[in-house]
C-alpha cells in the first residue's frame, strides 16, 4: 500500500525530473544554438514515464490516499505554479522576439527553447513550492 | 493585507494529537496542517470547518484576525 506521503514524493520526483530535463533541453538548445541538443524524444519519454508512474502509484495508493495527496494545499501550489508558468510563457514572446529580431537565435532554436521552458517553468515552480512546504 | 492568526498548533497539542494524526482525521496531508500552523497557507472555509469539527471547537477559536486588522 502506498501512503499519501509516498505518493506525494513520487509525484514530486516525477514532475521535477521532467522539469529538469525540459530546462536542460531548452538551455542547451540556446547554448549550442541548435534545436535538438539531445534527442527530443527524451523529454517526451521522461514526461510520459512520470505521468504513468504517478497514475499507477495513485491507483495503488487507493482513493483516500490519492485524495489526501491532492488536497487543497496541492491545488493551491499547482495554481501558483500555473500562474508563473503562464507569465513565463507570455514573457518569452517579447524576449525571444527581440533575440530573433537581432539575429541572435534562429526560429527553430527559439521554438525549441520556448516550448521546453514553458513546461519547465510550471514543473519546477510546482516542485519548489512543494518542497518548501514540506519542512 | 489581513493577517490571519491561528491557534491550531496549541489546540492540537492540548488534545495530544500529532500533525499526522490530525491530518488523518481531517483527510488532508500532514504538510497541509504544518503549513496552516506556520501561517504559510490559509485554508478554505470548508477545511476550517472540518478542523473545527475534529477539534470540537468553533472556527473562531482556531482562526482570528490580528489586532491591527481589528483596529482598522
N, CA and C atoms of all chains as a GROMACS GRO file, in nm:
protein
  621
    1UNK      N    1   0.085  -0.121   0.000
    1UNK     CA    2   0.000   0.000   0.000
    1UNK      C    3   0.088   0.125   0.000
    2UNK      N    4   0.058   0.214  -0.090
    2UNK     CA    5   0.134   0.338  -0.098
    2UNK      C    6   0.062   0.445  -0.016
    3UNK      N    7   0.136   0.507   0.075
    3UNK     CA    8   0.075   0.612   0.158
    3UNK      C    9   0.062   0.742   0.079
    4UNK      N   10  -0.016   0.836   0.136
    4UNK     CA   11  -0.033   0.966   0.070
    4UNK      C   12   0.100   1.039   0.061
    5UNK      N   13   0.182   1.025   0.166
    5UNK     CA   14   0.313   1.092   0.166
    5UNK      C   15   0.403   1.036   0.057
    6UNK      N   16   0.405   0.903   0.046
    6UNK     CA   17   0.488   0.841  -0.058
    6UNK      C   18   0.438   0.880  -0.197
    7UNK      N   19   0.307   0.884  -0.213
    7UNK     CA   20   0.251   0.925  -0.342
    7UNK      C   21   0.293   1.068  -0.376
    8UNK      N   22   0.291   1.156  -0.277
    8UNK     CA   23   0.334   1.295  -0.299
    8UNK      C   24   0.480   1.300  -0.339
    9UNK      N   25   0.562   1.215  -0.275
    9UNK     CA   26   0.706   1.214  -0.308
    9UNK      C   27   0.730   1.160  -0.449
   10UNK      N   28   0.656   1.055  -0.484
   10UNK     CA   29   0.669   1.001  -0.621
   10UNK      C   30   0.632   1.108  -0.723
   11UNK      N   31   0.523   1.180  -0.694
   11UNK     CA   32   0.479   1.287  -0.785
   11UNK      C   33   0.586   1.396  -0.794
   12UNK      N   34   0.643   1.431  -0.679
   12UNK     CA   35   0.745   1.537  -0.676
   12UNK      C   36   0.867   1.496  -0.760
   13UNK      N   37   0.912   1.372  -0.742
   13UNK     CA   38   1.028   1.324  -0.818
   13UNK      C   39   0.997   1.321  -0.968
   14UNK      N   40   0.880   1.270  -1.003
   14UNK     CA   41   0.842   1.260  -1.145
   14UNK      C   42   0.833   1.396  -1.212
   15UNK      N   43   0.766   1.491  -1.146
   15UNK     CA   44   0.748   1.622  -1.206
   15UNK      C   45   0.879   1.701  -1.209
   16UNK      N   46   0.959   1.692  -1.102
   16UNK     CA   47   1.084   1.768  -1.102
   16UNK      C   48   1.184   1.709  -1.202
   17UNK      N   49   1.185   1.576  -1.217
   17UNK     CA   50   1.275   1.515  -1.317
   17UNK      C   51   1.237   1.561  -1.458
   18UNK      N   52   1.108   1.564  -1.486
   18UNK     CA   53   1.063   1.612  -1.617
   18UNK      C   54   1.098   1.760  -1.635
   19UNK      N   55   1.082   1.838  -1.529
   19UNK     CA   56   1.115   1.980  -1.535
   19UNK      C   57   1.263   2.003  -1.561
   20UNK      N   58   1.347   1.926  -1.495
   20UNK     CA   59   1.492   1.941  -1.513
   20UNK      C   60   1.531   1.905  -1.657
   21UNK      N   61   1.473   1.798  -1.710
   21UNK     CA   62   1.504   1.757  -1.847
   21UNK      C   63   1.460   1.866  -1.946
   22UNK      N   64   1.341   1.923  -1.923
   22UNK     CA   65   1.292   2.031  -2.011
   22UNK      C   66   1.382   2.153  -2.003
   23UNK      N   67   1.421   2.189  -1.881
   23UNK     CA   68   1.509   2.306  -1.863
   23UNK      C   69   1.643   2.282  -1.931
   24UNK      N   70   1.696   2.161  -1.914
   24UNK     CA   71   1.824   2.126  -1.977
   24UNK      C   72   1.813   2.131  -2.129
   25UNK      N   73   1.702   2.082  -2.180
   25UNK     CA   74   1.682   2.081  -2.326
   25UNK      C   75   1.680   2.224  -2.381
   26UNK      N   76   1.600   2.309  -2.318
   26UNK     CA   77   1.589   2.447  -2.364
   26UNK      C   78   1.719   2.524  -2.346
   27UNK      N   79   1.784   2.504  -2.232
   27UNK     CA   80   1.910   2.574  -2.205
   27UNK      C   81   2.018   2.533  -2.302
   28UNK      N   82   2.030   2.402  -2.325
   28UNK     CA   83   2.132   2.353  -2.418
   28UNK      C   84   2.102   2.395  -2.562
   29UNK      N   85   1.973   2.404  -2.594
   29UNK     CA   86   1.936   2.449  -2.729
   29UNK      C   87   1.990   2.590  -2.753
   30UNK      N   88   1.977   2.676  -2.651
   30UNK     CA   89   2.027   2.813  -2.664
   30UNK      C   90   2.180   2.817  -2.665
   31UNK      N   91   2.240   2.742  -2.574
   31UNK     CA   92   2.386   2.744  -2.562
   31UNK      C   93   2.453   2.687  -2.688
   32UNK      N   94   2.401   2.576  -2.736
   32UNK     CA   95   2.462   2.509  -2.853
   32UNK      C   96   2.409   2.564  -2.985
   33UNK      N   97   2.307   2.651  -2.976
   33UNK     CA   98   2.246   2.712  -3.094
   33UNK      C   99   2.197   2.606  -3.193
   34UNK      N  100   2.128   2.508  -3.138
   34UNK     CA  101   2.066   2.406  -3.222
   34UNK      C  102   1.934   2.360  -3.156
   35UNK      N  103   1.832   2.332  -3.237
   35UNK     CA  104   1.702   2.298  -3.180
   35UNK      C  105   1.694   2.160  -3.115
   36UNK      N  106   1.793   2.076  -3.144
   36UNK     CA  107   1.791   1.942  -3.084
   36UNK      C  108   1.924   1.911  -3.016
   37UNK      N  109   1.948   1.974  -2.899
   37UNK     CA  110   2.075   1.950  -2.829
   37UNK      C  111   2.093   1.804  -2.788
   38UNK      N  112   1.983   1.739  -2.759
   38UNK     CA  113   1.981   1.592  -2.746
   38UNK      C  114   1.846   1.546  -2.799
   39UNK      N  115   1.827   1.417  -2.805
   39UNK     CA  116   1.706   1.366  -2.870
   39UNK      C  117   1.578   1.428  -2.812
   40UNK      N  118   1.493   1.487  -2.897
   40UNK     CA  119   1.369   1.546  -2.846
   40UNK      C  120   1.273   1.442  -2.789
   41UNK      N  121   1.304   1.314  -2.813
   41UNK     CA  122   1.221   1.208  -2.756
   41UNK      C  123   1.243   1.196  -2.605
   42UNK      N  124   1.359   1.240  -2.558
   42UNK     CA  125   1.391   1.222  -2.416
   42UNK      C  126   1.293   1.299  -2.325
   43UNK      N  127   1.270   1.430  -2.348
   43UNK     CA  128   1.170   1.498  -2.263
   43UNK      C  129   1.032   1.432  -2.271
   44UNK      N  130   0.996   1.387  -2.391
   44UNK     CA  131   0.865   1.323  -2.410
   44UNK      C  132   0.857   1.194  -2.329
   45UNK      N  133   0.960   1.111  -2.343
   45UNK     CA  134   0.959   0.981  -2.274
   45UNK      C  135   0.962   1.001  -2.123
   46UNK      N  136   1.045   1.096  -2.076
   46UNK     CA  137   1.053   1.121  -1.931
   46UNK      C  138   0.918   1.170  -1.879
   47UNK      N  139   0.855   1.259  -1.955
   47UNK     CA  140   0.725   1.311  -1.914
   47UNK      C  141   0.619   1.204  -1.909
   48UNK      N  142   0.614   1.121  -2.011
   48UNK     CA  143   0.513   1.013  -2.014
   48UNK      C  144   0.541   0.910  -1.904
   49UNK      N  145   0.669   0.879  -1.885
   49UNK     CA  146   0.704   0.783  -1.779
   49UNK      C  147   0.664   0.839  -1.642
   50UNK      N  148   0.686   0.968  -1.622
   50UNK     CA  149   0.648   1.030  -1.494
   50UNK      C  150   0.497   1.026  -1.475
   51UNK      N  151   0.424   1.058  -1.581
   51UNK     CA  152   0.277   1.059  -1.573
   51UNK      C  153   0.225   0.918  -1.542
   52UNK      N  154   0.280   0.819  -1.612
   52UNK     CA  155   0.235   0.680  -1.589
   52UNK      C  156   0.268   0.635  -1.447
   53UNK      N  157   0.389   0.668  -1.401
   53UNK     CA  158   0.430   0.629  -1.266
   53UNK      C  159   0.337   0.690  -1.161
   54UNK      N  160   0.306   0.818  -1.180
   54UNK     CA  161   0.218   0.887  -1.083
   54UNK      C  162   0.078   0.824  -1.086
   55UNK      N  163   0.030   0.793  -1.206
   55UNK     CA  164  -0.105   0.734  -1.217
   55UNK      C  165  -0.110   0.596  -1.152
   56UNK      N  166  -0.008   0.514  -1.178
   56UNK     CA  167  -0.005   0.379  -1.118
   56UNK      C  168   0.007   0.390  -0.966
   57UNK      N  169   0.093   0.479  -0.920
   57UNK     CA  170   0.110   0.498  -0.775
   57UNK      C  171  -0.021   0.544  -0.712
   58UNK      N  172  -0.094   0.633  -0.780
   58UNK     CA  173  -0.223   0.680  -0.727
   58UNK      C  174  -0.324   0.566  -0.720
   59UNK      N  175  -0.323   0.480  -0.821
   59UNK     CA  176  -0.414   0.365  -0.820
   59UNK      C  177  -0.381   0.270  -0.705
   60UNK      N  178  -0.250   0.246  -0.686
   60UNK     CA  179  -0.208   0.156  -0.578
   60UNK      C  180  -0.234   0.217  -0.440
   61UNK      N  181  -0.230   0.350  -0.433
   61UNK     CA  182  -0.249   0.417  -0.304
   61UNK      C  183  -0.395   0.411  -0.258
   62UNK      N  184  -0.486   0.400  -0.353
   62UNK     CA  185  -0.628   0.398  -0.316
   62UNK      C  186  -0.687   0.538  -0.315
   63UNK      N  187  -0.821   0.541  -0.313
   63UNK     CA  188  -0.891   0.670  -0.326
   63UNK      C  189  -0.859   0.766  -0.212
   64UNK      N  190  -0.859   0.714  -0.089
   64UNK     CA  191  -0.841   0.805   0.025
   64UNK      C  192  -0.703   0.869   0.022
   65UNK      N  193  -0.599   0.787   0.001
   65UNK     CA  194  -0.463   0.842  -0.002
   65UNK      C  195  -0.444   0.936  -0.121
   66UNK      N  196  -0.507   0.901  -0.233
   66UNK     CA  197  -0.496   0.989  -0.350
   66UNK      C  198  -0.564   1.123  -0.322
   67UNK      N  199  -0.678   1.118  -0.251
   67UNK     CA  200  -0.747   1.242  -0.215
   67UNK      C  201  -0.661   1.328  -0.122
   68UNK      N  202  -0.595   1.261  -0.026
   68UNK     CA  203  -0.511   1.335   0.069
   68UNK      C  204  -0.392   1.398  -0.005
   69UNK      N  205  -0.335   1.323  -0.099
   69UNK     CA  206  -0.219   1.374  -0.175
   69UNK      C  207  -0.259   1.486  -0.270
   70UNK      N  208  -0.388   1.497  -0.299
   70UNK     CA  209  -0.434   1.606  -0.386
   70UNK      C  210  -0.532   1.693  -0.308
   71UNK      N  211  -0.494   1.727  -0.186
   71UNK     CA  212  -0.582   1.811  -0.104
   71UNK      C  213  -0.572   1.957  -0.150
   72UNK      N  214  -0.632   2.047  -0.075
   72UNK     CA  215  -0.639   2.186  -0.124
   72UNK      C  216  -0.504   2.257  -0.125
   73UNK      N  217  -0.410   2.213  -0.042
   73UNK     CA  218  -0.276   2.273  -0.048
   73UNK      C  219  -0.210   2.238  -0.182
   74UNK      N  220  -0.229   2.114  -0.226
   74UNK     CA  221  -0.175   2.071  -0.356
   74UNK      C  222  -0.232   2.160  -0.468
   75UNK      N  223  -0.363   2.182  -0.465
   75UNK     CA  224  -0.424   2.265  -0.571
   75UNK      C  225  -0.377   2.410  -0.562
   76UNK      N  226  -0.354   2.456  -0.440
   76UNK     CA  227  -0.304   2.593  -0.423
   76UNK      C  228  -0.164   2.606  -0.484
   77UNK      N  229  -0.078   2.508  -0.455
   77UNK     CA  230   0.059   2.511  -0.511
   77UNK      C  231   0.056   2.496  -0.662
   78UNK      N  232  -0.031   2.408  -0.710
   78UNK     CA  233  -0.042   2.387  -0.854
   78UNK      C  234  -0.089   2.514  -0.924
   79UNK      N  235  -0.185   2.583  -0.863
   79UNK     CA  236  -0.237   2.707  -0.921
   79UNK      C  237  -0.129   2.814  -0.928
   80UNK      N  238  -0.051   2.826  -0.821
   80UNK     CA  239   0.057   2.926  -0.821
   80UNK      C  240   0.160   2.893  -0.927
   81UNK      N  241   0.190   2.765  -0.944
   81UNK     CA  242   0.286   2.723  -1.047
   81UNK      C  243   0.231   2.750  -1.186
   82UNK      N  244   0.101   2.728  -1.204
   82UNK     CA  245   0.038   2.755  -1.335
   82UNK      C  246   0.044   2.903  -1.369
   83UNK      N  247   0.023   2.988  -1.268
   83UNK     CA  248   0.027   3.133  -1.290
   83UNK      C  249   0.167   3.174  -1.335
   84UNK      N  250   0.268   3.125  -1.263
   84UNK     CA  251   0.405   3.162  -1.302
   84UNK      C  252   0.439   3.106  -1.440
   85UNK      N  253   0.397   2.980  -1.464
   85UNK     CA  254   0.424   2.919  -1.594
   85UNK      C  255   0.360   2.998  -1.707
   86UNK      N  256   0.239   3.050  -1.683
   86UNK     CA  257   0.170   3.130  -1.784
   86UNK      C  258   0.249   3.257  -1.815
   87UNK      N  259   0.292   3.326  -1.709
   87UNK     CA  260   0.362   3.454  -1.732
   87UNK      C  261   0.500   3.432  -1.792
   88UNK      N  262   0.564   3.323  -1.756
   88UNK     CA  263   0.693   3.291  -1.819
   88UNK      C  264   0.671   3.269  -1.969
   89UNK      N  265   0.564   3.194  -2.002
   89UNK     CA  266   0.533   3.166  -2.143
   89UNK      C  267   0.504   3.295  -2.219
   90UNK      N  268   0.424   3.382  -2.157
   90UNK     CA  269   0.390   3.510  -2.222
   90UNK      C  270   0.515   3.598  -2.235
   91UNK      N  271   0.592   3.603  -2.127
   91UNK     CA  272   0.711   3.689  -2.126
   91UNK      C  273   0.818   3.647  -2.225
   92UNK      N  274   0.818   3.521  -2.260
   92UNK     CA  275   0.920   3.474  -2.354
   92UNK      C  276   0.898   3.528  -2.496
   93UNK      N  277   0.773   3.559  -2.529
   93UNK     CA  278   0.746   3.606  -2.666
   93UNK      C  279   0.822   3.735  -2.698
   94UNK      N  280   0.810   3.841  -2.616
   94UNK     CA  281   0.890   3.960  -2.648
   94UNK      C  282   1.040   3.936  -2.638
   95UNK      N  283   1.081   3.856  -2.539
   95UNK     CA  284   1.225   3.831  -2.522
   95UNK      C  285   1.283   3.758  -2.644
   96UNK      N  286   1.216   3.650  -2.681
   96UNK     CA  287   1.265   3.573  -2.794
   96UNK      C  288   1.242   3.648  -2.926
   97UNK      N  289   1.136   3.731  -2.928
   97UNK     CA  290   1.113   3.813  -3.047
   97UNK      C  291   1.229   3.907  -3.071
   98UNK      N  292   1.276   3.969  -2.962
   98UNK     CA  293   1.392   4.057  -2.974
   98UNK      C  294   1.515   3.979  -3.018
   99UNK      N  295   1.536   3.864  -2.954
   99UNK     CA  296   1.654   3.783  -2.986
   99UNK      C  297   1.653   3.739  -3.133
  100UNK      N  298   1.534   3.704  -3.183
  100UNK     CA  299   1.523   3.665  -3.324
  100UNK      C  300   1.543   3.788  -3.413
  101UNK      N  301   1.481   3.900  -3.370
  101UNK     CA  302   1.492   4.023  -3.448
  101UNK      C  303   1.636   4.069  -3.466
  102UNK      N  304   1.715   4.054  -3.359
  102UNK     CA  305   1.856   4.094  -3.365
  102UNK      C  306   1.944   3.986  -3.428
  103UNK      N  307   1.883   3.873  -3.458
  103UNK     CA  308   1.958   3.766  -3.522
  103UNK      C  309   2.045   3.685  -3.430
  104UNK      N  310   2.015   3.694  -3.299
  104UNK     CA  311   2.097   3.619  -3.203
  104UNK      C  312   2.063   3.471  -3.206
  105UNK      N  313   1.936   3.439  -3.229
  105UNK     CA  314   1.896   3.298  -3.237
  105UNK      C  315   1.805   3.279  -3.358
  106UNK      N  316   1.794   3.155  -3.400
  106UNK     CA  317   1.709   3.124  -3.516
  106UNK      C  318   1.570   3.080  -3.469
  107UNK      N  319   1.476   3.079  -3.560
  107UNK     CA  320   1.340   3.036  -3.527
  107UNK      C  321   1.336   2.895  -3.468
  108UNK      N  322   1.401   2.796  -3.531
  108UNK     CA  323   1.392   2.660  -3.475
  108UNK      C  324   1.444   2.652  -3.331
  109UNK      N  325   1.552   2.725  -3.303
  109UNK     CA  326   1.608   2.722  -3.167
  109UNK      C  327   1.510   2.788  -3.070
  110UNK      N  328   1.453   2.902  -3.110
  110UNK     CA  329   1.355   2.972  -3.025
  110UNK      C  330   1.234   2.884  -2.999
  111UNK      N  331   1.184   2.819  -3.102
  111UNK     CA  332   1.068   2.730  -3.089
  111UNK      C  333   1.097   2.619  -2.989
  112UNK      N  334   1.214   2.561  -3.003
  112UNK     CA  335   1.254   2.451  -2.916
  112UNK      C  336   1.268   2.496  -2.771
  113UNK      N  337   1.337   2.609  -2.751
  113UNK     CA  338   1.363   2.657  -2.615
  113UNK      C  339   1.234   2.706  -2.549
  114UNK      N  340   1.152   2.780  -2.622
  114UNK     CA  341   1.029   2.833  -2.562
  114UNK      C  342   0.935   2.722  -2.517
  115UNK      N  343   0.923   2.620  -2.598
  115UNK     CA  344   0.834   2.509  -2.564
  115UNK      C  345   0.877   2.438  -2.438
  116UNK      N  346   1.005   2.411  -2.427
  116UNK     CA  347   1.052   2.336  -2.311
  116UNK      C  348   1.062   2.425  -2.187
  117UNK      N  349   1.095   2.554  -2.206
  117UNK     CA  350   1.100   2.645  -2.090
  117UNK      C  351   0.960   2.664  -2.029
  118UNK      N  352   0.858   2.666  -2.113
  118UNK     CA  353   0.722   2.681  -2.063
  118UNK      C  354   0.686   2.564  -1.971
  119UNK      N  355   0.718   2.445  -2.018
  119UNK     CA  356   0.689   2.326  -1.935
  119UNK      C  357   0.774   2.328  -1.809
  120UNK      N  358   0.902   2.362  -1.823
  120UNK     CA  359   0.992   2.363  -1.707
  120UNK      C  360   0.948   2.465  -1.603
  121UNK      N  361   0.896   2.578  -1.647
  121UNK     CA  362   0.854   2.684  -1.552
  121UNK      C  363   0.746   2.630  -1.459
  122UNK      N  364   0.646   2.564  -1.515
  122UNK     CA  365   0.540   2.509  -1.430
  122UNK      C  366   0.593   2.396  -1.342
  123UNK      N  367   0.663   2.301  -1.405
  123UNK     CA  368   0.705   2.181  -1.332
  123UNK      C  369   0.801   2.214  -1.218
  124UNK      N  370   0.898   2.301  -1.245
  124UNK     CA  371   0.997   2.332  -1.142
  124UNK      C  372   0.941   2.425  -1.035
  125UNK      N  373   0.852   2.516  -1.074
  125UNK     CA  374   0.788   2.602  -0.971
  125UNK      C  375   0.705   2.517  -0.878
  126UNK      N  376   0.628   2.424  -0.935
  126UNK     CA  377   0.549   2.336  -0.850
  126UNK      C  378   0.640   2.256  -0.757
  127UNK      N  379   0.751   2.205  -0.810
  127UNK     CA  380   0.842   2.125  -0.729
  127UNK      C  381   0.901   2.207  -0.614
  128UNK      N  382   0.941   2.330  -0.643
  128UNK     CA  383   0.999   2.415  -0.538
  128UNK      C  384   0.895   2.447  -0.432
  129UNK      N  385   0.773   2.483  -0.474
  129UNK     CA  386   0.666   2.513  -0.378
  129UNK      C  387   0.634   2.391  -0.293
  130UNK      N  388   0.632   2.276  -0.357
  130UNK     CA  389   0.603   2.151  -0.289
  130UNK      C  390   0.710   2.118  -0.185
  131UNK      N  391   0.836   2.143  -0.221
  131UNK     CA  392   0.947   2.117  -0.129
  131UNK      C  393   0.946   2.216  -0.013
  132UNK      N  394   0.916   2.343  -0.042
  132UNK     CA  395   0.918   2.446   0.061
  132UNK      C  396   0.822   2.416   0.173
  133UNK      N  397   0.705   2.365   0.138
  133UNK     CA  398   0.603   2.339   0.239
  133UNK      C  399   0.627   2.211   0.317
  134UNK      N  400   0.728   2.137   0.279
  134UNK     CA  401   0.749   2.005   0.342
  134UNK      C  402   0.829   2.011   0.471
  135UNK      N  403   0.877   2.130   0.507
  135UNK     CA  404   0.964   2.142   0.625
  135UNK      C  405   0.887   2.108   0.752
  136UNK      N  406  -0.321   4.432   0.404
  136UNK     CA  407  -0.336   4.286   0.390
  136UNK      C  408  -0.371   4.226   0.525
  137UNK      N  409  -0.477   4.147   0.528
  137UNK     CA  410  -0.519   4.087   0.654
  137UNK      C  411  -0.420   3.983   0.702
  138UNK      N  412  -0.398   3.988   0.832
  138UNK     CA  413  -0.313   3.887   0.893
  138UNK      C  414  -0.403   3.790   0.969
  139UNK      N  415  -0.399   3.667   0.925
  139UNK     CA  416  -0.482   3.566   0.991
  139UNK      C  417  -0.396   3.493   1.093
  140UNK      N  418  -0.440   3.496   1.216
  140UNK     CA  419  -0.368   3.423   1.320
  140UNK      C  420  -0.445   3.295   1.350
  141UNK      N  421  -0.374   3.195   1.396
  141UNK     CA  422  -0.446   3.074   1.432
  141UNK      C  423  -0.385   3.003   1.552
  142UNK      N  424  -0.471   2.934   1.622
  142UNK     CA  425  -0.430   2.863   1.744
  142UNK      C  426  -0.430   2.713   1.720
  143UNK      N  427  -0.414   2.675   1.596
  143UNK     CA  428  -0.425   2.533   1.562
  143UNK      C  429  -0.320   2.448   1.634
  144UNK      N  430  -0.199   2.499   1.637
  144UNK     CA  431  -0.090   2.422   1.699
  144UNK      C  432  -0.121   2.396   1.848
  145UNK      N  433  -0.164   2.502   1.917
  145UNK     CA  434  -0.194   2.489   2.061
  145UNK      C  435  -0.312   2.394   2.082
  146UNK      N  436  -0.418   2.412   2.006
  146UNK     CA  437  -0.537   2.328   2.023
  146UNK      C  438  -0.507   2.181   1.992
  147UNK      N  439  -0.423   2.160   1.890
  147UNK     CA  440  -0.386   2.023   1.855
  147UNK      C  441  -0.303   1.960   1.968
  148UNK      N  442  -0.206   2.039   2.018
  148UNK     CA  443  -0.118   1.987   2.124
  148UNK      C  444  -0.197   1.956   2.250
  149UNK      N  445  -0.296   2.041   2.282
  149UNK     CA  446  -0.379   2.019   2.402
  149UNK      C  447  -0.453   1.886   2.395
  150UNK      N  448  -0.482   1.843   2.273
  150UNK     CA  449  -0.555   1.717   2.257
  150UNK      C  450  -0.460   1.598   2.236
  151UNK      N  451  -0.331   1.626   2.247
  151UNK     CA  452  -0.232   1.519   2.233
  151UNK      C  453  -0.224   1.460   2.094
  152UNK      N  454  -0.258   1.542   1.995
  152UNK     CA  455  -0.254   1.493   1.857
  152UNK      C  456  -0.126   1.538   1.788
  153UNK      N  457  -0.070   1.450   1.708
  153UNK     CA  458   0.041   1.491   1.621
  153UNK      C  459  -0.018   1.554   1.494
  154UNK      N  460   0.067   1.621   1.419
  154UNK     CA  461   0.020   1.678   1.292
  154UNK      C  462  -0.034   1.568   1.202
  155UNK      N  463   0.036   1.455   1.202
  155UNK     CA  464  -0.005   1.343   1.115
  155UNK      C  465  -0.140   1.288   1.158
  156UNK      N  466  -0.161   1.278   1.290
  156UNK     CA  467  -0.288   1.224   1.341
  156UNK      C  468  -0.404   1.317   1.307
  157UNK      N  469  -0.382   1.447   1.326
  157UNK     CA  470  -0.489   1.543   1.293
  157UNK      C  471  -0.516   1.542   1.143
  158UNK      N  472  -0.408   1.536   1.065
  158UNK     CA  473  -0.424   1.534   0.919
  158UNK      C  474  -0.506   1.412   0.876
  159UNK      N  475  -0.479   1.299   0.940
  159UNK     CA  476  -0.550   1.176   0.906
  159UNK      C  477  -0.700   1.189   0.940
  160UNK      N  478  -0.727   1.249   1.054
  160UNK     CA  479  -0.869   1.264   1.094
  160UNK      C  480  -0.944   1.361   1.003
  161UNK      N  481  -0.873   1.463   0.956
  161UNK     CA  482  -0.939   1.565   0.873
  161UNK      C  483  -0.940   1.523   0.727
  162UNK      N  484  -0.844   1.436   0.689
  162UNK     CA  485  -0.838   1.390   0.549
  162UNK      C  486  -0.756   1.480   0.460
  163UNK      N  487  -0.648   1.537   0.517
  163UNK     CA  488  -0.554   1.616   0.437
  163UNK      C  489  -0.413   1.566   0.466
  164UNK      N  490  -0.314   1.622   0.397
  164UNK     CA  491  -0.176   1.579   0.420
  164UNK      C  492  -0.120   1.646   0.546
  165UNK      N  493  -0.017   1.582   0.604
  165UNK     CA  494   0.048   1.642   0.722
  165UNK      C  495   0.105   1.778   0.688
  166UNK      N  496   0.152   1.790   0.564
  166UNK     CA  497   0.211   1.917   0.519
  166UNK      C  498   0.108   2.030   0.523
  167UNK      N  499  -0.016   1.996   0.491
  167UNK     CA  500  -0.121   2.098   0.494
  167UNK      C  501  -0.141   2.150   0.636
  168UNK      N  502  -0.144   2.059   0.733
  168UNK     CA  503  -0.157   2.100   0.873
  168UNK      C  504  -0.036   2.185   0.913
  169UNK      N  505   0.082   2.141   0.873
  169UNK     CA  506   0.205   2.212   0.907
  169UNK      C  507   0.205   2.354   0.850
  170UNK      N  508   0.165   2.367   0.725
  170UNK     CA  509   0.167   2.500   0.662
  170UNK      C  510   0.057   2.592   0.720
  171UNK      N  511  -0.054   2.533   0.764
  171UNK     CA  512  -0.157   2.616   0.829
  171UNK      C  513  -0.103   2.666   0.964
  172UNK      N  514  -0.043   2.575   1.040
  172UNK     CA  515   0.010   2.614   1.172
  172UNK      C  516   0.118   2.721   1.159
  173UNK      N  517   0.197   2.712   1.056
  173UNK     CA  518   0.305   2.810   1.036
  173UNK      C  519   0.259   2.933   0.957
  174UNK      N  520   0.129   2.943   0.935
  174UNK     CA  521   0.069   3.058   0.867
  174UNK      C  522   0.126   3.081   0.727
  175UNK      N  523   0.164   2.970   0.663
  175UNK     CA  524   0.210   2.977   0.524
  175UNK      C  525   0.090   2.962   0.431
  176UNK      N  526  -0.007   2.882   0.475
  176UNK     CA  527  -0.124   2.850   0.393
  176UNK      C  528  -0.252   2.885   0.468
  177UNK      N  529  -0.341   2.955   0.400
  177UNK     CA  530  -0.472   2.988   0.458
  177UNK      C  531  -0.573   2.888   0.404
  178UNK      N  532  -0.633   2.809   0.491
  178UNK     CA  533  -0.726   2.705   0.442
  178UNK      C  534  -0.859   2.763   0.396
  179UNK      N  535  -0.931   2.683   0.320
  179UNK     CA  536  -1.065   2.724   0.276
  179UNK      C  537  -1.160   2.719   0.395
  180UNK      N  538  -1.277   2.777   0.376
  180UNK     CA  539  -1.381   2.773   0.481
  180UNK      C  540  -1.417   2.629   0.513
  181UNK      N  541  -1.425   2.548   0.408
  181UNK     CA  542  -1.462   2.408   0.426
  181UNK      C  543  -1.361   2.335   0.515
  182UNK      N  544  -1.233   2.355   0.487
  182UNK     CA  545  -1.131   2.288   0.568
  182UNK      C  546  -1.128   2.346   0.710
  183UNK      N  547  -1.150   2.475   0.722
  183UNK     CA  548  -1.154   2.537   0.855
  183UNK      C  549  -1.266   2.476   0.938
  184UNK      N  550  -1.380   2.454   0.876
  184UNK     CA  551  -1.494   2.394   0.946
  184UNK      C  552  -1.464   2.248   0.982
  185UNK      N  553  -1.396   2.178   0.894
  185UNK     CA  554  -1.361   2.038   0.925
  185UNK      C  555  -1.262   2.030   1.040
  186UNK      N  556  -1.167   2.124   1.042
  186UNK     CA  557  -1.071   2.129   1.153
  186UNK      C  558  -1.144   2.158   1.284
  187UNK      N  559  -1.236   2.254   1.278
  187UNK     CA  560  -1.311   2.291   1.398
  187UNK      C  561  -1.393   2.173   1.451
  188UNK      N  562  -1.455   2.102   1.359
  188UNK     CA  563  -1.537   1.987   1.400
  188UNK      C  564  -1.449   1.878   1.461
  189UNK      N  565  -1.334   1.853   1.399
  189UNK     CA  566  -1.245   1.749   1.451
  189UNK      C  567  -1.191   1.786   1.590
  190UNK      N  568  -1.160   1.914   1.609
  190UNK     CA  569  -1.104   1.958   1.738
  190UNK      C  570  -1.215   1.993   1.838
  191UNK      N  571  -1.340   1.986   1.792
  191UNK     CA  572  -1.456   2.016   1.877
  191UNK      C  573  -1.449   2.158   1.934
  192UNK      N  574  -1.420   2.252   1.848
  192UNK     CA  575  -1.421   2.394   1.885
  192UNK      C  576  -1.489   2.472   1.771
  193UNK      N  577  -1.512   2.601   1.793
  193UNK     CA  578  -1.567   2.681   1.684
  193UNK      C  579  -1.451   2.731   1.596
  194UNK      N  580  -1.484   2.769   1.474
  194UNK     CA  581  -1.380   2.819   1.382
  194UNK      C  582  -1.311   2.942   1.443
  195UNK      N  583  -1.389   3.024   1.514
  195UNK     CA  584  -1.332   3.145   1.575
  195UNK      C  585  -1.227   3.114   1.680
  196UNK      N  586  -1.237   2.998   1.741
  196UNK     CA  587  -1.135   2.963   1.841
  196UNK      C  588  -1.004   2.922   1.774
  197UNK      N  589  -1.012   2.881   1.650
  197UNK     CA  590  -0.890   2.844   1.578
  197UNK      C  591  -0.833   2.964   1.503
  198UNK      N  592  -0.919   3.033   1.431
  198UNK     CA  593  -0.871   3.142   1.343
  198UNK      C  594  -0.925   3.277   1.392
  199UNK      N  595  -0.839   3.376   1.383
  199UNK     CA  596  -0.883   3.513   1.418
  199UNK      C  597  -0.798   3.612   1.341
  200UNK      N  598  -0.851   3.734   1.327
  200UNK     CA  599  -0.773   3.840   1.263
  200UNK      C  600  -0.679   3.901   1.366
  201UNK      N  601  -0.566   3.951   1.318
  201UNK     CA  602  -0.471   4.014   1.409
  201UNK      C  603  -0.530   4.144   1.464
  202UNK      N  604  -0.477   4.194   1.576
  202UNK     CA  605  -0.528   4.316   1.640
  202UNK      C  606  -0.524   4.434   1.545
  203UNK      N  607  -0.420   4.442   1.463
  203UNK     CA  608  -0.406   4.555   1.370
  203UNK      C  609  -0.524   4.562   1.274
  204UNK      N  610  -0.571   4.446   1.232
  204UNK     CA  611  -0.685   4.442   1.139
  204UNK      C  612  -0.815   4.480   1.209
  205UNK      N  613  -0.825   4.443   1.337
  205UNK     CA  614  -0.946   4.475   1.411
  205UNK      C  615  -0.956   4.625   1.436
  206UNK      N  616  -0.840   4.689   1.455
  206UNK     CA  617  -0.838   4.834   1.479
  206UNK      C  618  -0.870   4.913   1.353
  207UNK      N  619  -0.840   4.854   1.239
  207UNK     CA  620  -0.855   4.929   1.112
  207UNK      C  621  -1.001   4.958   1.080
   0.00000   0.00000   0.00000
